[in-house]
């Protein structure tokens, strides 16, 4: 906030002038940034978009509103959201039944807004010369619970690969990316071996894989794109007879990058929308999402999807277009149909 400066020749300060200045100070206090606050937490995958929106919004508001963006994972964000501690929660998967129930018990109603598509990306170290692509079955062999303590070298996954230690890095159990990946690859959400380096901060995973020749990890596409010089994305073969497909904007849009493409969301506390700064922020988010989603290397939704999200937000449509169960392979078209129903 700019310091108030008076002219040099102000003459004698009268009681009336002093009272006026005090009144001005008191009147100004409600608009201090500390008083206008938008609190966000949740998914590390959604974080790059939300952080970019938050920066632009705060610039546009010239510091009159403060936006805080935390990273505690999709599950961690929903815990805070359903306790009423935050206004928005970023989620790299739809809300689950237990989270829906927690919100219901706390009297929290929410507006579900898809904001982009992500290509969940499997990465290896650039010095890994042997992996040209991986099948979903090979990924399952690496990550399923039965692999714990047993599949520890690359040649145990595929005999054509070397007798090189396999070092794994992945999101923690509070991560929506962890939920989605295990559902898509292993066949059951949260079903995973536990002997890997886990973190809710994807930058920790990036560093781990980039420093270990035998490293393998997975996270949202934006983190790969930001670090493509020190990581190598692995093309994925969905099933026998299908081609290996690399993650990219085009392969997400045309639906060929499966099963690791997914929509990502923000959830808005319906009561928080009564606060003008929260309503303004979400309106700004939906208007800026197409541009800023591209800027952070995610895939924007079609214009009609953002139009529908704006309509749902304007009407304060609460609930979810999903059934509270983890789902894999939801297309852009199907997402639109679902979001139109609730």
HUPE-V858639 format. One record per residue. RES is the residue in one letter. SS is DSSP state (~ for helix, > for strand, _ for the rest). OMEGA is omega in radians with two decimals (999 if undefined). NEAR is the number of other ideal C-beta (glycine too) atoms within 12 Angstrom. Layout:
res=RES ss=SS omega=OMEGA near=NEAR
res=RES ss=SS omega=OMEGA near=NEAR
//
This chain:
res=X ss=_ omega=-3.11 near=16
res=X ss=_ omega=3.11 near=8
res=X ss=_ omega=3.14 near=7
res=X ss=_ omega=3.11 near=10
res=X ss=_ omega=3.13 near=7
res=X ss=_ omega=3.11 near=13
res=X ss=_ omega=-3.08 near=7
res=X ss=_ omega=-3.05 near=6
res=X ss=_ omega=-3.11 near=6
res=X ss=_ omega=3.14 near=12
res=X ss=_ omega=-3.11 near=9
res=X ss=_ omega=3.10 near=9
res=X ss=_ omega=-3.11 near=13
res=X ss=_ omega=3.06 near=11
res=X ss=~ omega=-3.13 near=10
res=X ss=~ omega=3.14 near=11
res=X ss=~ omega=3.13 near=15
res=X ss=~ omega=3.14 near=14
res=X ss=~ omega=-3.14 near=13
res=X ss=~ omega=3.14 near=15
res=X ss=~ omega=3.10 near=18
res=X ss=~ omega=3.12 near=15
res=X ss=~ omega=3.12 near=13
res=X ss=~ omega=-3.13 near=15
res=X ss=~ omega=-3.13 near=17
res=X ss=~ omega=-3.13 near=13
res=X ss=~ omega=-3.09 near=12
res=X ss=~ omega=-2.99 near=18
res=X ss=~ omega=-3.13 near=15
res=X ss=_ omega=-3.09 near=14
res=X ss=_ omega=3.05 near=21
res=X ss=_ omega=-3.08 near=17
res=X ss=_ omega=-3.10 near=21
res=X ss=_ omega=-3.11 near=14
res=X ss=_ omega=3.13 near=16
res=X ss=_ omega=-2.98 near=29
res=X ss=> omega=3.03 near=25
res=X ss=> omega=-3.06 near=38
res=X ss=> omega=-3.09 near=32
res=X ss=> omega=3.05 near=40
res=X ss=> omega=3.05 near=39
res=X ss=> omega=-2.93 near=47
res=X ss=_ omega=3.02 near=55
res=X ss=~ omega=3.11 near=44
res=X ss=~ omega=-3.12 near=51
res=X ss=~ omega=-3.06 near=52
res=X ss=~ omega=-3.08 near=45
res=X ss=~ omega=3.12 near=37
res=X ss=~ omega=-3.08 near=48
res=X ss=~ omega=3.13 near=51
res=X ss=~ omega=3.11 near=29
res=X ss=~ omega=3.11 near=30
res=X ss=~ omega=-3.11 near=39
res=X ss=~ omega=3.13 near=36
res=X ss=~ omega=-3.13 near=24
res=X ss=~ omega=-3.13 near=23
res=X ss=~ omega=-3.12 near=35
res=X ss=~ omega=3.05 near=26
res=X ss=~ omega=-3.11 near=16
res=X ss=~ omega=-3.12 near=21
res=X ss=_ omega=3.11 near=23
res=X ss=_ omega=3.05 near=14
res=X ss=_ omega=-3.12 near=18
res=X ss=_ omega=3.11 near=26
res=X ss=_ omega=3.07 near=30
res=X ss=> omega=3.10 near=26
res=X ss=> omega=3.09 near=36
res=X ss=> omega=-3.12 near=25
res=X ss=> omega=3.13 near=35
res=X ss=_ omega=3.08 near=31
res=X ss=_ omega=3.05 near=37
res=X ss=_ omega=-3.11 near=33
res=X ss=~ omega=-3.14 near=37
res=X ss=~ omega=-3.13 near=45
res=X ss=~ omega=3.12 near=38
res=X ss=~ omega=3.10 near=33
res=X ss=~ omega=3.13 near=44
res=X ss=~ omega=3.10 near=46
res=X ss=~ omega=3.12 near=28
res=X ss=~ omega=-3.11 near=33
res=X ss=~ omega=-3.09 near=43
res=X ss=_ omega=2.98 near=31
res=X ss=_ omega=3.12 near=21
res=X ss=_ omega=-3.07 near=22
res=X ss=_ omega=-3.10 near=24
res=X ss=_ omega=-3.13 near=35
res=X ss=_ omega=-3.12 near=44
res=X ss=> omega=3.04 near=49
res=X ss=> omega=3.05 near=50
res=X ss=> omega=-3.07 near=50
res=X ss=> omega=3.11 near=51
res=X ss=_ omega=2.99 near=57
res=X ss=_ omega=3.09 near=49
res=X ss=_ omega=3.12 near=42
res=X ss=_ omega=-3.13 near=46
res=X ss=_ omega=-3.08 near=30
res=X ss=~ omega=-3.09 near=18
res=X ss=~ omega=3.10 near=20
res=X ss=~ omega=3.07 near=38
res=X ss=~ omega=-3.14 near=27
res=X ss=~ omega=3.13 near=15
res=X ss=~ omega=3.10 near=24
res=X ss=~ omega=-3.13 near=33
res=X ss=~ omega=-3.13 near=19
res=X ss=~ omega=-3.13 near=13
res=X ss=_ omega=-3.14 near=21
res=X ss=_ omega=-3.14 near=15
res=X ss=_ omega=3.01 near=31
res=X ss=_ omega=-3.03 near=27
res=X ss=> omega=3.06 near=42
res=X ss=> omega=-3.10 near=41
res=X ss=> omega=-3.08 near=43
res=X ss=> omega=3.03 near=47
res=X ss=> omega=-3.07 near=49
res=X ss=> omega=-3.11 near=47
res=X ss=> omega=2.96 near=51
res=X ss=> omega=-3.14 near=46
res=X ss=> omega=2.97 near=50
res=X ss=> omega=3.09 near=46
res=X ss=_ omega=-2.91 near=49
res=X ss=> omega=3.05 near=45
res=X ss=> omega=-3.07 near=46
res=X ss=> omega=3.01 near=44
res=X ss=> omega=3.10 near=40
res=X ss=_ omega=3.13 near=32
res=X ss=_ omega=3.12 near=21
res=X ss=_ omega=3.07 near=19
res=X ss=_ omega=-3.08 near=30
res=X ss=_ omega=-2.98 near=15
res=X ss=_ omega=-3.11 near=26
res=X ss=_ omega=3.07 near=35
res=X ss=_ omega=3.08 near=20
res=X ss=> omega=3.08 near=26
res=X ss=> omega=3.06 near=36
res=X ss=> omega=3.07 near=28
res=X ss=~ omega=3.11 near=33
res=X ss=~ omega=3.10 near=21
res=X ss=~ omega=3.08 near=33
res=X ss=~ omega=3.10 near=38
res=X ss=~ omega=3.14 near=29
res=X ss=~ omega=3.13 near=24
res=X ss=~ omega=-2.90 near=44
res=X ss=~ omega=-3.09 near=40
res=X ss=_ omega=-3.11 near=25
res=X ss=~ omega=-3.11 near=22
res=X ss=~ omega=-3.12 near=16
res=X ss=~ omega=-3.06 near=27
res=X ss=_ omega=3.11 near=17
res=X ss=_ omega=-3.07 near=14
res=X ss=_ omega=3.13 near=16
res=X ss=_ omega=-3.03 near=29
res=X ss=_ omega=3.13 near=22
res=X ss=> omega=-3.08 near=22
res=X ss=~ omega=-3.10 near=31
res=X ss=~ omega=3.05 near=17
res=X ss=~ omega=3.10 near=22
res=X ss=_ omega=-3.14 near=32
res=X ss=_ omega=-3.06 near=24
res=X ss=_ omega=3.09 near=12
res=X ss=_ omega=-3.13 near=14
res=X ss=_ omega=-3.00 near=27
res=X ss=_ omega=3.07 near=20
res=X ss=_ omega=-3.04 near=16
res=X ss=_ omega=3.12 near=25
res=X ss=> omega=3.13 near=20
res=X ss=_ omega=-3.13 near=38
res=X ss=> omega=-3.00 near=28
res=X ss=> omega=3.13 near=38
res=X ss=> omega=-3.12 near=38
res=X ss=> omega=3.12 near=43
res=X ss=_ omega=3.10 near=46
res=X ss=_ omega=-3.02 near=31
res=X ss=_ omega=3.11 near=25
res=X ss=_ omega=-3.05 near=31
res=X ss=_ omega=3.04 near=44
res=X ss=~ omega=3.08 near=48
res=X ss=~ omega=3.06 near=54
res=X ss=~ omega=3.13 near=45
res=X ss=~ omega=-3.06 near=41
res=X ss=~ omega=-3.10 near=43
res=X ss=~ omega=-3.12 near=45
res=X ss=~ omega=3.08 near=36
res=X ss=~ omega=-3.07 near=33
res=X ss=~ omega=-3.01 near=35
res=X ss=~ omega=-3.08 near=38
res=X ss=~ omega=3.12 near=30
res=X ss=_ omega=3.13 near=21
res=X ss=_ omega=-3.12 near=20
res=X ss=_ omega=3.12 near=30
res=X ss=_ omega=3.12 near=29
res=X ss=_ omega=-3.04 near=24
res=X ss=_ omega=2.93 near=36
res=X ss=_ omega=-3.10 near=29
res=X ss=_ omega=-3.06 near=21
res=X ss=_ omega=3.07 near=20
res=X ss=_ omega=3.10 near=34
res=X ss=> omega=-3.06 near=24
res=X ss=> omega=3.05 near=27
res=X ss=_ omega=3.03 near=30
res=X ss=_ omega=3.12 near=32
res=X ss=_ omega=-3.07 near=28
res=X ss=~ omega=3.10 near=43
res=X ss=~ omega=3.07 near=27
res=X ss=~ omega=3.14 near=24
res=X ss=~ omega=3.09 near=40
res=X ss=~ omega=-3.12 near=35
res=X ss=~ omega=-3.13 near=23
res=X ss=~ omega=-3.12 near=33
res=X ss=~ omega=-3.07 near=41
res=X ss=~ omega=-3.10 near=30
res=X ss=_ omega=-3.08 near=21
res=X ss=_ omega=-3.07 near=28
res=X ss=_ omega=-3.14 near=23
res=X ss=_ omega=-3.06 near=31
res=X ss=> omega=3.02 near=35
res=X ss=> omega=3.12 near=43
res=X ss=> omega=3.08 near=47
res=X ss=> omega=3.11 near=47
res=X ss=> omega=-3.10 near=50
res=X ss=_ omega=-3.04 near=53
res=X ss=~ omega=-3.09 near=42
res=X ss=~ omega=-3.12 near=41
res=X ss=~ omega=3.03 near=44
res=X ss=~ omega=-3.08 near=39
res=X ss=~ omega=3.14 near=29
res=X ss=~ omega=-3.04 near=24
res=X ss=_ omega=-3.01 near=29
res=X ss=_ omega=3.11 near=21
res=X ss=_ omega=-3.13 near=11
res=X ss=_ omega=3.09 near=24
res=X ss=_ omega=3.07 near=37
res=X ss=> omega=3.10 near=31
res=X ss=> omega=-3.11 near=40
res=X ss=_ omega=3.01 near=37
res=X ss=> omega=-3.05 near=28
res=X ss=> omega=3.04 near=39
res=X ss=> omega=-3.06 near=27
res=X ss=_ omega=3.12 near=29
res=X ss=_ omega=-3.09 near=16
res=X ss=_ omega=3.12 near=11
res=X ss=_ omega=3.13 near=8
res=X ss=_ omega=-3.14 near=18
res=X ss=_ omega=3.00 near=17
res=X ss=> omega=-3.08 near=26
res=X ss=> omega=3.11 near=31
res=X ss=_ omega=3.08 near=28
res=X ss=_ omega=3.08 near=42
res=X ss=_ omega=3.09 near=27
res=X ss=~ omega=-3.08 near=25
res=X ss=~ omega=-3.09 near=16
res=X ss=~ omega=3.02 near=26
res=X ss=~ omega=-3.12 near=35
res=X ss=~ omega=-3.08 near=22
res=X ss=_ omega=3.03 near=17
res=X ss=_ omega=-3.08 near=24
res=X ss=_ omega=3.13 near=26
res=X ss=_ omega=-3.09 near=37
res=X ss=_ omega=0.09 near=28
res=X ss=_ omega=-2.96 near=35
res=X ss=_ omega=2.98 near=44
res=X ss=> omega=-3.11 near=40
res=X ss=> omega=3.02 near=47
res=X ss=> omega=3.03 near=47
res=X ss=> omega=-2.87 near=47
res=X ss=> omega=2.74 near=47
res=X ss=> omega=3.04 near=50
res=X ss=> omega=-3.06 near=49
res=X ss=> omega=3.04 near=43
res=X ss=> omega=-3.05 near=38
res=X ss=_ omega=3.14 near=30
res=X ss=_ omega=3.14 near=22
res=X ss=~ omega=-3.12 near=33
res=X ss=~ omega=3.08 near=30
res=X ss=~ omega=3.09 near=14
res=X ss=_ omega=-3.06 near=22
res=X ss=~ omega=-3.10 near=18
res=X ss=~ omega=3.11 near=31
res=X ss=~ omega=3.10 near=32
res=X ss=~ omega=3.12 near=28
res=X ss=~ omega=-3.11 near=26
res=X ss=~ omega=-3.11 near=40
res=X ss=~ omega=3.06 near=40
res=X ss=~ omega=3.13 near=24
res=X ss=~ omega=3.13 near=30
res=X ss=~ omega=-3.08 near=45
res=X ss=~ omega=3.10 near=37
res=X ss=~ omega=-3.07 near=24
res=X ss=~ omega=-3.04 near=30
res=X ss=~ omega=-3.12 near=41
res=X ss=~ omega=-3.10 near=28
res=X ss=~ omega=-3.05 near=20
res=X ss=~ omega=3.05 near=30
res=X ss=~ omega=3.09 near=38
res=X ss=~ omega=-3.08 near=21
res=X ss=~ omega=3.14 near=22
res=X ss=_ omega=2.97 near=35
res=X ss=_ omega=2.97 near=31
res=X ss=_ omega=-3.05 near=44
res=X ss=> omega=3.12 near=38
res=X ss=_ omega=3.02 near=32
res=X ss=_ omega=3.03 near=35
res=X ss=_ omega=-3.13 near=24
res=X ss=~ omega=-3.10 near=16
res=X ss=~ omega=3.10 near=20
res=X ss=~ omega=3.10 near=35
res=X ss=~ omega=3.10 near=31
res=X ss=~ omega=3.12 near=20
res=X ss=~ omega=3.11 near=29
res=X ss=~ omega=3.11 near=39
res=X ss=~ omega=3.12 near=29
res=X ss=~ omega=3.13 near=19
res=X ss=~ omega=-3.14 near=34
res=X ss=~ omega=3.14 near=37
res=X ss=~ omega=3.14 near=18
res=X ss=_ omega=-3.06 near=16
res=X ss=_ omega=3.10 near=24
res=X ss=_ omega=-3.10 near=25
res=X ss=_ omega=3.12 near=26
res=X ss=> omega=-3.08 near=26
res=X ss=_ omega=3.06 near=35
res=X ss=_ omega=-3.11 near=30
res=X ss=_ omega=-3.03 near=31
res=X ss=_ omega=3.13 near=17
res=X ss=_ omega=3.11 near=23
res=X ss=_ omega=3.08 near=20
res=X ss=_ omega=3.13 near=37
res=X ss=_ omega=-3.10 near=26
res=X ss=_ omega=2.99 near=30
res=X ss=_ omega=3.11 near=24
res=X ss=_ omega=-3.11 near=33
res=X ss=_ omega=3.10 near=26
res=X ss=~ omega=-3.12 near=29
res=X ss=~ omega=-3.13 near=18
res=X ss=~ omega=3.10 near=22
res=X ss=~ omega=3.13 near=37
res=X ss=~ omega=3.14 near=26
res=X ss=~ omega=-3.10 near=17
res=X ss=~ omega=-3.08 near=26
res=X ss=~ omega=3.10 near=36
res=X ss=~ omega=-3.02 near=21
res=X ss=~ omega=-2.98 near=17
res=X ss=_ omega=999 near=26
//
